Amino acid sequence: MASLLRRLRSSGFTLLRSAVAAFVALTLFRHVAERVRGRRWGGLRGGKPSSEILPSLYDRHPRATAASRRRLGLRTVPVEEIVGTVRHPSQNTADFLPLPMLRGKNWQARWDRIVRAMNALRVLPPVDLYRVGDEYYVVDGHNRVAAALRMGQVAVDADVTEL
């Protein structure tokens, strides 16, 4: 490390500042990634699993099954407006993760792939959402929404259908 710094100093101060900034950014990224990996089984609140069940669209809006649908297309949706699931009964906790008894090896592998993709800043496929008023319900992409919440994302790309 010392020889690297000496070489950087000899090639100019601007390069040294860039290298230091890159080192700090890499260290911060590793720290965040380790925290995320360490919390993957916990809920969003204090690292404890959420025991609250995610609300189902059909519990909140029983007539939704008969509602007409209109495709709105791809949108950027604030994560805070995604409030529930289309599954009835709900199979997810309030942080959009599957119920603990449904988290098998396949789920863990899928979760790890999603987290790795997000850490590598890859674009994930849009989630599928139903919009009812100002609320959104997940049709497909529960794990992507859970990962977005976990990573502190403000919004997700979604293919939206309005009821």
C-alpha positions as CSV (number, residue, x, y, z in Angstrom):
1,M,0.0,0.0,0.0
2,A,2.8,2.4,0.9
3,S,4.6,1.8,-2.5
4,L,1.3,2.5,-4.3
5,L,0.9,5.8,-2.4
6,R,4.5,6.8,-3.3
7,R,3.9,6.0,-7.0
8,L,0.6,8.0,-6.9
9,R,2.3,11.0,-5.2
10,S,5.0,11.0,-7.8
11,S,2.4,11.1,-10.6
12,G,0.6,14.1,-9.3
13,F,-1.6,15.3,-6.4
14,T,-4.9,15.0,-8.4
15,L,-4.3,11.4,-9.1
16,L,-3.7,10.8,-5.4
17,R,-7.0,12.5,-4.4
18,S,-8.8,10.3,-7.0
19,A,-7.2,7.2,-5.6
20,V,-8.1,8.1,-2.0
21,A,-11.7,8.9,-3.0
22,A,-11.9,5.5,-4.8
23,F,-10.5,3.7,-1.7
24,V,-13.0,5.4,0.6
25,A,-15.8,4.6,-1.8
26,L,-14.8,0.9,-2.1
27,T,-14.4,0.6,1.7
28,L,-17.9,2.1,2.2
29,F,-19.4,-0.2,-0.4
30,R,-17.9,-3.2,1.3
31,H,-19.2,-2.1,4.7
32,V,-22.7,-1.7,3.4
33,A,-22.6,-5.0,1.5
34,E,-21.5,-6.8,4.7
35,R,-24.3,-5.2,6.7
36,V,-26.8,-6.3,4.1
37,R,-25.5,-9.8,4.0
38,G,-25.6,-10.0,7.8
39,R,-29.2,-8.9,7.9
40,R,-30.6,-11.0,5.1
41,W,-32.8,-13.1,7.4
42,G,-33.9,-10.3,9.6
43,G,-36.7,-7.8,9.0
44,L,-36.2,-4.2,8.3
45,R,-36.8,-3.0,11.8
46,G,-33.8,-3.6,14.0
47,G,-32.7,-6.8,12.3
48,K,-35.6,-8.8,13.8
49,P,-37.9,-10.8,11.6
50,S,-41.2,-9.2,10.9
51,S,-44.2,-11.2,12.2
52,E,-46.8,-8.9,10.7
53,I,-48.5,-10.3,7.6
54,L,-48.5,-8.2,4.4
55,P,-52.0,-7.0,3.6
56,S,-53.8,-8.7,0.6
57,L,-55.5,-6.6,-2.0
58,Y,-58.6,-8.8,-1.8
59,D,-58.8,-8.4,2.0
60,R,-58.7,-4.6,1.7
61,H,-60.8,-4.4,-1.5
62,P,-63.0,-7.4,-1.8
63,R,-64.6,-6.3,-5.1
64,A,-61.2,-6.1,-6.8
65,T,-61.7,-9.5,-8.5
66,A,-64.5,-8.0,-10.6
67,A,-62.8,-4.6,-11.3
68,S,-61.9,-3.7,-14.8
69,R,-58.2,-3.5,-15.5
70,R,-56.3,-0.9,-17.6
71,R,-52.6,-1.4,-18.3
72,L,-50.6,1.8,-17.5
73,G,-47.2,0.4,-18.7
74,L,-43.8,1.0,-17.2
75,R,-43.6,3.5,-14.4
76,T,-41.2,4.4,-11.6
77,V,-43.1,3.8,-8.4
78,P,-42.1,5.1,-4.9
79,V,-41.5,2.1,-2.7
80,E,-43.5,3.7,0.2
81,E,-46.6,3.5,-2.0
82,I,-46.4,-0.3,-2.4
83,V,-48.6,-1.5,0.5
84,G,-49.6,-5.1,-0.1
85,T,-49.8,-8.2,-2.2
86,V,-52.3,-9.6,-4.7
87,R,-51.8,-13.1,-3.2
88,H,-54.8,-14.2,-1.2
89,P,-54.0,-15.3,1.5
90,S,-50.8,-13.4,1.8
91,Q,-47.7,-15.5,1.9
92,N,-45.4,-12.6,2.9
93,T,-44.4,-10.6,5.9
94,A,-44.8,-6.8,6.1
95,D,-41.3,-6.4,4.7
96,F,-42.3,-8.3,1.5
97,L,-40.2,-11.3,2.4
98,P,-41.8,-14.8,2.3
99,L,-43.2,-16.2,5.5
100,P,-40.3,-17.8,7.4
101,M,-41.6,-21.4,6.8
102,L,-41.6,-20.7,3.0
103,R,-37.9,-19.6,2.9
104,G,-36.2,-22.6,1.5
105,K,-32.9,-23.2,-0.3
106,N,-34.4,-22.0,-3.6
107,W,-35.6,-18.8,-2.0
108,Q,-32.2,-18.2,-0.4
109,A,-30.4,-18.7,-3.7
110,R,-32.9,-16.3,-5.4
111,W,-32.5,-13.7,-2.6
112,D,-28.7,-13.9,-2.9
113,R,-28.8,-13.4,-6.7
114,I,-31.0,-10.3,-6.3
115,V,-28.8,-8.8,-3.6
116,R,-25.6,-9.5,-5.7
117,A,-27.3,-7.9,-8.7
118,M,-28.3,-4.8,-6.7
119,N,-24.8,-4.5,-5.2
120,A,-23.3,-4.6,-8.7
121,L,-25.8,-1.9,-9.8
122,R,-27.4,-4.1,-12.4
123,V,-30.9,-3.2,-13.7
124,L,-33.4,-5.7,-12.4
125,P,-36.6,-6.6,-14.4
126,P,-39.6,-4.4,-13.4
127,V,-41.9,-5.7,-10.8
128,D,-45.6,-6.2,-11.7
129,L,-48.0,-4.0,-9.7
130,Y,-51.7,-3.3,-9.5
131,R,-52.7,0.2,-8.7
132,V,-55.8,0.9,-6.6
133,G,-56.2,4.6,-6.0
134,D,-52.8,5.8,-4.6
135,E,-51.8,2.3,-3.4
136,Y,-49.9,-0.4,-5.2
137,Y,-50.0,-4.2,-4.7
138,V,-47.4,-6.6,-5.8
139,V,-48.4,-9.2,-8.4
140,D,-44.9,-10.4,-9.1
141,G,-41.6,-9.2,-7.6
142,H,-42.0,-9.5,-3.9
143,N,-38.3,-10.3,-3.4
144,R,-37.2,-7.4,-5.5
145,V,-39.4,-5.0,-3.5
146,A,-38.1,-6.5,-0.3
147,A,-34.5,-6.0,-1.5
148,A,-35.3,-2.4,-2.6
149,L,-36.6,-1.7,0.9
150,R,-33.6,-3.4,2.5
151,M,-31.1,-1.4,0.3
152,G,-32.9,1.9,1.0
153,Q,-34.1,2.4,-2.6
154,V,-36.6,5.2,-3.0
155,A,-38.4,3.8,-6.1
156,V,-38.6,0.7,-8.3
157,D,-39.4,0.2,-12.0
158,A,-42.8,-1.4,-12.4
159,D,-45.2,-2.6,-15.0
160,V,-48.4,-1.1,-13.6
161,T,-52.0,-2.2,-14.2
162,E,-54.8,0.0,-12.7
163,L,-57.9,-1.5,-11.2
